[in-house]
Amino acid sequence: MAVRTANAVWNGGLKDGNGSVRLGSGAWEGKYSFATRFEEAPGSNPEELIAAAHAGCFSMALSGALGKAGFAARRIATNARVHLTLGEGGFSISKIELHCEAEVPGIDAAAFAEQAQGAKKTCPVSRALAAVPIELDARLV
């Protein structure tokens, strides 16, 4: 199977330094710093990249599950929120919220909820992040 890569470079100290992240495909490159990660400065951060990966993976997994169940999704839009919190042991990702809205003709709410929960469990990114509580709010539109 595929092996995906990304590269990061950090320059300087923790609070006064800065870094850059680049996807192996070259499709995206961005800057990050202490302020973009732990404060609200403009720029990216590792948790934002995890959120993007999780939203994309879940949306594809749900589309695949719906297809196997005989439903063709017209649109699946997922927003992921990754919570970075400070605890006794330091910073950690304490929770991930997936908020999904999907347009799926011919499916009822119960069947959709079942497919969405299944996709949350089987999405490769969800599996990789299984140590973190993942909440799902999936709705038909």
N, C-alpha and C positions, 0 to 999 in steps of 0.2 A: 504494500500500500504506500501511499504518499508520505513523505516526510516534509514538513513545512518548517521554515526558519524565520527568524527575525534577529536583528542585531541591536545592541544598545551600547552606548558609550557614555560614561559619566566622567566629568572633569571637575576636580576640586573637592572641597569638603561637603558635608551633608547639607548644611544650610546655605552656604554661599556658592555652591557648585551648580552645575547645570549639565544636562545630558540631551542625547538625541536617540530616538528609536527609529529603526527602519525595517519595514517588512522585507523579507527575502525576495519577494516578487518584484519589489520596487514600486508597488502600487501606492504606498504611503510612507511618508517620513514626517516625524514631528519632534518638537522640542519638549523637554520636561524639566522640572526643577522641584525643589522642596515646596515652593509656593504654589506650583500647579498641582501638586499632589496632596498637600496637607492644609492648604489654604484655598483661596478662590481666585488665584491669579490665572490669566488666560494661558492656555497651553494644554497639553495632554498629560496623561499619567497612566501607570500600569493598570489601575482599576478600570479606567475608561476603556482600555483595550480589551480587558476581560469582558466587560459589559457588551462591547460590540461583537466579540466572538460568540458570547452566549446567545445574544439576540439573533444573530445570523444562524447559528447552529440549531436553535430551537425552532425557528421558523421553517427551516428546511426539513427537520425531523417531523414536524407536524404535517407539513405538506405530504411527505412520504407516507406517514401513517394514514392520513385521510385517503390518499390514493389507494393504498392497500385495502382500505375498508370500502372502496367503491365511490368515494366522493372526490370531486375535483375542486380544489380551492381556487377561487379567483384572486384572492389577495390575503396575505397574512402579514400583519404589521406587529412587530414585537419591540417593546422598550424594556431594556434591562437596567436595573439600578443596583449597583454594587456598593454595599455599605462598608466603609473603612472606619474602624473604631479603635480607640485606645483603651486597652485593659491593663490588668496587672502585669501581664507578660509582654506588653508592647502593643504595637499596632497589629490588627488582623482584619481580615474580611469576615465580618460577623453575619452577614445576611445578603442574599441576592433576591431581588423581586423581579419577576417576569410579568409584564403587562402586555397582553396580546389581544388584538382585535382581528377577527377573520371573517371574510366573506366566503361562505361555503354553501352553495345552493343545495337544497334537498336534505340537509341534515337537521336533526332536532337538537335542542340544547343539551340533553343528557348524553347523546351519542358524541357530540362535539366535546363535551367535558371529559368523557372517557378517553377520547383520542388525544386531547391536550395533556392530560395527566400521564398517559403512556409516553408521549413524546418528551415530556419533562424528564421522565425516568431513563429513557433510552438515548437521548441526545448525547453525543460523545463529550461535549463540554460539560453538561450536567454531571455525567459520570466522573469526569476529571475533578470536578468541584464538589463531589459528594460529601466531603467533610463540612461543607457550609450549608446551613439551612437555605433551601430554595423555595420561595413562595410563588405561586402561580395564580394570576387573575386572567382567565381567558374568556373572551366574550365573542358571540356572533354579532355581526353588524349587517 
